[in-house]
Amino acid sequence: MAAIARWCLRHRLVAVLIWLFALGGAATAAGFAGSAYSNDYEVPGTESGRATDLLQRGFTDLGGDTDTVVWHTSGSTVRATDVEQTMTRTLHAIEELPGVGGVTGPYGSMGAGQISADGRTAYATVTFDHQADAIAPEQAQALVDTAKAASADGLQVELGGMAVALTEAPSAHLSEAIGVVVAAVVLFLAFGSLAASMLPIATALVSVGTAYAGIVLLGHVMTVADFAPMLGMLIGLGVGIDYALFIVTRHRRGLRSGLSVTDAAQNAVATTGRAVVFAGATVCIALLGMLVLRLGFLNGVAIAASLTVVLAVAASVTLLPALLSFIGMRALSRRERRQLAERGPQPELPTGFAARWSAFVERHPKLLGAVAAVVMLVLALPTLGLHLGTSDQGNNPATATTRQAYDLLGEAFGPGVNGPLTIAAQLDGADDRLALDALPATLRDTEGVASVSPVIYNSGGDTAFVTVVPDSAPQSQRTSELVDRLRADVLPEAADNTSLRAHVGGVTASYDDFAEIIIGKLPLFVGVVIGLGCLLLLLAFRSIGIPLKAAVMNVAAVSSSFGVVVAVFQWGWGSELLGLGSAGPIEPFLPVIMVSVLFGLSMDYQVFLVGRMYEEWLETGDNRRAVRVGLAETSRVINSAAVIMISVFLAFVLSGDRVIAMFGIALAVAVALDAFVLRTLLVPALMHMLGGANWWLPGWLDRWLPRISIEAPDRGAGHAKIPGARSGEGGEAEPRPVRAEPVEPVH
């Protein structure tokens, strides 16, 4: 690390230009290539996946994405002459739009079922030439504009569908700007120097911008979800600013101690920079743990997010020292520069609230530990009611046209019309055809079915499908129970004594299958992530207790953050007020991604807090002093970093995207609990209670493990007494060697 820092400091202009060239080149390439995201939840081998395969092979003429135009009258009926003429003219205009393959309206001989029983609501289906991810936003906007032009007094026109949703896609620019501005204010308050406060922002923006362009290009070589770029920005801005904050803080400490700009920057990268690399590695390991699930949809998310973290770490240890060299002594505030010139270097004693809080925790570890545990437990309770499923346009904000179309259809035709099931079958002989022809009658008598379409055969007669409309909403548990009933009872009985093989597909079925796969593999995934994280901490801190406590703390942070997510998004506590739409299930991939991200981020604070404690323990062998000094010296920077990260994450709630808002709230809550409850309260309380057992390691394991160091200690630092510490209990403990051999740093 020291060699990297020296090179970047000696060639500071080259280092900056390399990063700017990387940003410009990646952005240019991404601009020419365009995006190619895909939200494919289908998992090969599942029931819904087999149904999709049958339809794709047997019905090559099914076309592309299907969207819906819904209109509702308040003073007459949809059959009124003026309404029929207006909408017929509108549907003809839609049919002439580029990219539209066909329109099926309610006013023809086959459209009676597209008019509600009360005659006040009707809908038409618009079929594009391509699937939604291949439709240009301009074509979707043309559809919306043409349909909306028919709106008038007494005639409401709304649209739904995946292509229409493209026109409501939120822009992350506002949320990014708000998060960055708040972070800049916090940094300025912490540093008192405008130049120093801008460096973490600049470093994060360059790395995140490069990563964003890289994610766009990544979408052309593998499946990448459309929310991956925003998720990458969310994570990248948070960790990028935080990592730079830690290094700048150490650099400023070096300047105040009398080091030159070059030496202070080099020392900061060689010490805290190693901790940053270690912390970033834990985040990437946690994210890449998603690869063990072997789900293409999540593989792209894992690699995209990891790319962002890698670039954030790289920028922190290369671009940042070059920028620190440019600003020189302006990394300190004017007051700090004046004091340094007048008084010279002064020893930095841990004073203020941080020192008083550290001493307070030492005096009352049991009480404070119990309070922290109760807080975490209460917030985690809603997690027990977690219901995985996929939100649809019924969960969009109430003002969105997709939400209004969804509600109009549900009220007029029943809730199941927004999520019909598709039963696809492959036929082999006359017996199979007879059995399938009899299936609609059986389905109509099945509990939970509202209506059934006739059987539709392909041109070869070897594949067919039936559309089943449930009497419950797509997200309802009753609809999932209907899917299970059809698969377990109805279809096997209908195919009895035949070779007919029918599979249930559709939105709800595919989402249920996806959630089932996720839940089934979640224990393996969590075990892998926790195991690898504990192994890294074991190597770094040479202790059994530290990794075990970290695992428990991380699980607590994840559980409590999920409790808040369930309350807000599943129970709907304030979701409409925040512009996040109505209550609904939690996305099935959210637990996996959040476990990865939260486990990695919580490890950051564990590394920076316990790393300082470990350094003090190695020098003094006094556990109380180690915990007290570590908490007093790191809590302020950890809390500042947490405030920045929380601000960035919460700003993304303003994006208007429900999935990104889930990530933002979950991450913000987890970081807040981790920094202000776990790392500054519960962890030090437990470490005080456990005493020297914190650092216990079996002798045979101690000899077997390689020796590494996360952060090399600054030599020559005095052991200052912390105000409020118990006298005679480590306040002025004499240093004593704990291990004969020195800790060997990793370069």
C-alpha positions, -999 to +999 in steps of 0.1 A: +000+000+000+028+024+008+043+018-027+010+026-043+007+058-023+042+069-031+036+064-069+003+083-068+019+112-048+049+114-071+028+112-103-003+130-090-013+145-123-009+112-141-031+094-115-058+120-118-057+119-156-059+080-156-091+082-136-106+109-158-097+090-189-113+058-175-144+077-166-146+094-200-138+063-220-164+041-201-191+068-204-184+072-241-186+034-247-217+031-227-233+060-246-227+043-279-237+008-267-269+018-249-285-002-222-296-038-224-311-046-190-334-075-184-358-084-155-362-121-163-375-139-132-380-172-150-359-200-135-352-229-158-367-261-145-396-246-126-432-251-135-437-216-147-404-218-166-417-250-184-449-232-193-430-203-207-408-226-228-439-244-242-455-211-252-423-198-268-418-229-288-454-235-298-466-200-304-439-180-322-466-155-333-476-144-298-458-111-304-442-088-280-452-070-249-489-065-243-502-033-227-536-021-218-556+010-225-585+014-200-612+040-201-640+048-176-670+070-180-687+088-151-718+102-167-727+077-194-715+043-206-686+032-228-712+023-255-724+059-258-720+071-293-695+099-285-674+077-263-673+049-288-664+072-316-637+089-296-621+056-284-624+039-318-606+068-334-580+067-307-574+029-310-570+033-348-544+060-342-526+038-317-525+009-342-506+032-367-479+040-341-444+027-348-437-005-330-473-014-324-482-048-339-519-048-332-548-035-311-578-056-298-606-034-287-640-040-271-662-027-299-658-057-322-677-090-323-651-106-300-648-078-275-679-082-254-658-095-225-637-063-225-666-042-213-676-043-176-710-055-165-721-020-156-710-007-190-688+021-175-654+006-180-637-010-210-602-019-221-582-026-252-550-046-255-521-032-274-494-056-286-460-044-295-436-060-319-410-066-292-408-073-255-407-044-231-370-044-226-365-039-264-391-011-268-378+024-272-391+048-245-402+071-273-425+045-287-440+039-252-444+076-247-462+079-280-487+053-269-494+072-237-497+106-254-521+093-280-543+075-255-543+103-230-554+128-257-588+111-257-594+121-220-623+146-215-649+155-190-666+124-180-640+102-198-610+089-179-583+072-199-554+053-182-528+028-194-510-002-179-483-026-189-446-030-189-440-007-219-461+020-203-441+017-171-411+028-191-426+063-193-428+064-155-393+052-149-378+075-122-347+095-127-320+090-101-304+124-107-325+143-080-319+116-054-282+115-062-279+153-059-296+154-026-275+127-011-243+143-023-253+177-010-261+163+024-228+144+025-209+175+016-225+195+044-217+167+069-181+165+057-177+203+059-190+203+095-166+175+104-135+189+087-140+226+087-122+227+053-140+231+021-112+215+001-110+185+024-148+180+024-149+180-014-123+153-019-144+124-007-173+136-029-151+139-059-135+105-054-169+088-050-184+105-080-155+095-103-156+059-092-194+056-092-196+073-126-171+048-140-189+019-124-223+031-138-209+031-173-193-003-167-227-017-155-243-005-187-217-023-208-220-054-185-257-057-195-246-066-230-227-097-219-249-110-191-283-106-175-284-074-155-315-062-138-327-027-146-323-016-110-287-027-108-272+007-119-292+026-093-283+000-067-247+003-077-249+041-073-266+038-040-239+015-026-210+032-044-218+067-032-222+054+004-190+033+007-170+056-016-176+087+005-171+067+037-138+051+026-124+084+015-136+100+048-116+075+068-084+081+048-088+119+048-093+118+086-061+099+091-043+123+067-055+153+087-043+137+119-009+132+104-007+169+093-017+180+128+010+158+143+036+176+122+041+153+092+045+168+057+017+166+032+034+138+013+043+118+045+008+123+060-009+111+028+014+081+024+009+072+060-029+075+057-030+051+027-005+027+042-025+024+074-062+033+070-060+025+033-053-012+042-084-011+064-104+003+035-091-025+012-100-051+038-135-036+043-141-034+006-130-070+003-156-081+028-183-062+010-174-078-023-172-113-008-206-108+007-220-096-027-204-123-047-218-148-023-250-144-044-232-164-071-237-196-050-274-193-057-267-199-094-295-176-105-287-155-136-309-127-125-289-122-093-255-130-108-256-097-128-266-077-097-238-093-077-211-085-102-224-050-109-225-041-072-191-056-067-176-036-096-188-004-079-172-013-046-139-023-062-137+010-081-146+029-049-118+012-030-094+017-059-102+054-062-098+058-024-062+045-024-050+060-057-070+090-068-075+104-033-038+106-023-031+124-056-059+149-048-046+153-012-012+162-026-029+189-048-047+207-019-017+205+004-022+220+039-057+231+029-069+197+041-068+215+075-092+243+084-077+278+087-080+276+125-061+243+125-034+257+102-030+288+124-028+267+156-002+244+140+019+273+129+017+290+163+020+261+187+035+233+166+022+197+168+002+189+198-008+154+212-044+146+203-062+134+234-096+117+231-118+143+247-154+155+243-185+135+240-169+105+225-145+101+254-173+106+280-196+082+262-168+056+261-163+059+298-200+058+304-203+025+285-175+011+305-193+019+338-227+005+327-221-023+302-249-046+314-276-020+314-267-004+281-262-038+265-297-049+276-312-017+263-295-021+229-306-058+227-342-049+234-342-022+207-329-046+181-353-073+191-384-051+190-375-037+155-368-073+143-402-087+153-421-077+121-396-098+101-415-129+114-444-118+092-422-114+060-442-123+029-421-126-003-437-118-036-434-093-063-449-059-064-469-050-095-484-018-109-511-020-081-483-009-057-473+021-078-480+056-064-517+065-066-511+093-092-494+069-117-514+060-148-504+024-144-518+023-108-550+039-119-554+015-148-548-014-125-574-001-100-600+005-127-596-030-141-597-046-107-629-027-097-647-034-129-636-069-138-624-084-106-589-083-090-577-114-108-578-098-142-545-080-134-527-113-130-542-141-150-526-176-149-517-194-181-519-232-183-497-244-211-498-280-223-481-302-248-503-327-266-495-361-281-526-378-296-563-375-295-567-385-259-546-355-248-568-332-269-600-346-254-586-342-219-576-306-226-609-297-242-626-309-210-602-289-188-620-255-189-652-269-175-632-285-146-614-252-140-646-232-138-657-254-109-624-250-091-623-229-060-606-196-065-613-193-103-633-164-116-633-172-153-616-194-179-609-188-216-614-214-243-585-236-252-562-220-278-542-244-300-512-235-321-511-241-359-494-276-354-520-287-329-493-300-305-493-271-280-522-252-264-529-229-235-558-218-213-561-185-195-574-187-160-585-155-141-584-159-104-610-143-081-582-128-060-555-103-066-521-114-080-504-107-047-530-124-026-521-156-007-553-170-021-539-168-057-507-186-046-529-213-030-548-216-063-516-221-082-507-249-058-542-264-061-540-265-098-506-281-099-512-307-071-548-317-077-567-303-108-542-308-136-530-344-125-567-355-124-574-340-158-544-357-173-552-391-157-547-420-181-532-397-208-498-384-217-510-348-213-484-326-195-497-292-184-479-265-165-491-234-147-474-202-156-483-165-154-471-136-133-481-150-099-468-185-107-435-173-119-430-150-089-440-178-065-415-202-081-387-176-080-394-169-043-394-206-035-360-210-052-347-181-032-360-193+001-347-228-005-312-216-012-311-188+014-296-209+043-267-220+021-262-184+009-262-169+044-240-197+057-214-190+030-214-152+035-212-155+073-185-182+071-163-162+047-167-130+067-158-148+100-128-163+084-115-129+073-120-115+108-104-145+123-073-139+102-073-102+110-080-102+147-067-136+157-097-142+180-126-166+182-149-142+200-146-112+176-158-130+145-186-147+164-198-114+178-196-098+144-217-125+129-244-121+156-243-083+152-247-085+115-276-109+117-292-085+142-287-055+119-302-074+089-332-087+109-340-053+124-337-035+091-360-061+075-385-054+103-387-018+093-390-027+056-419-051+064-437-024+084-433+003+057-437-017+025-457-048+035-479-033+062-480+001+045-470+022+074-464+056+057-457+041+023-483+063+005-472+093+025-437+087+012-449+083-024-440+047-024-474+033-034-497+009-015-487-020+008-476-052-009-452-081-006-414-078-003-395-086-035-382-122-034-346-112-043-345-084-016-334-107+013-305-121-007-292-087-020-298-070+014-280-098+033-250-094+010-249-056+012-257-052+049-233-079+059-205-062+040-213-027+052-216-037+088-182-054+085-168-020+077-176-005+110-165-037+128-131-034+111-126+002+119-138+000+155-124-033+166-092-027+146-083+002+168-092-018+199-070-047+187-041-023+181-044-010+217-048-046+231-016-057+213+003-027+229-011-028+264-028-062+270-055-043+289-090-051+276-108-023+293-084+003+280-084-013+245-122-011+243-124+024+258-097+039+236-110+022+205-145+035+211-134+070+220-111+074+190-132+059+163-168+066+174-168+101+160-156+092+126-178+061+125-208+082+134-199+109+108-195+082+082-229+067+092-247+100+089-233+104+054-242+069+044-277+072+059-283+105+040-272+090+007-294+059+012-325+079+023-321+103-006-327+074-030-362+069-014-370+101-034-363+082-067-399+070-068-388+035-076-403+010-051-375-015-053-348+012-049-367+027-021-368-007-003-330-009-007-326+027+005-347+024+036-333-010+045-297+001+041-303+034+060-319+017+089-293-010+091-264+015+090-281+037+117-287+007+140-252-006+133-234+026+140-255+041+168-267+010+186-245-019+178-209-006+173-211+023+198-233+005+224-238-032+223-204-043+209-183-023+235-207-034+263-202-070+254-165-066+251-163-050+285-183-079+300-162-106+283-129-091+292-098-109+280-119-137+265-125-113+236-090-121+223-088-158+231-074-180+204-064-217+208-026-221+207-026-246+179-048-223+158-026-193+166+004-212+152-014-224+121-030-191+110-010-167+088-003-134+104-018-103+088-026-068+099-055-047+088-041-014+098-005-008+109-004+012+141+011+047+143+043+043+163+051+067+191+016+076+201+012+082+237-013+064+259-035+093+271-059+088+299-095+092+288-116+115+310-141+096+331-122+063+330-119+043+362-087+048+379-065+018+384-085-001+357-066+005+326-066+043+326-028+043+327-020+007+322+016-002+315+021-017+281+029-054+282+036-077+253+009-101+245+026-121+218+063-124+213+062-120+175+052-087+159+021-085+136+033-086+101+015-061+078+001-070+045+013-050+015 
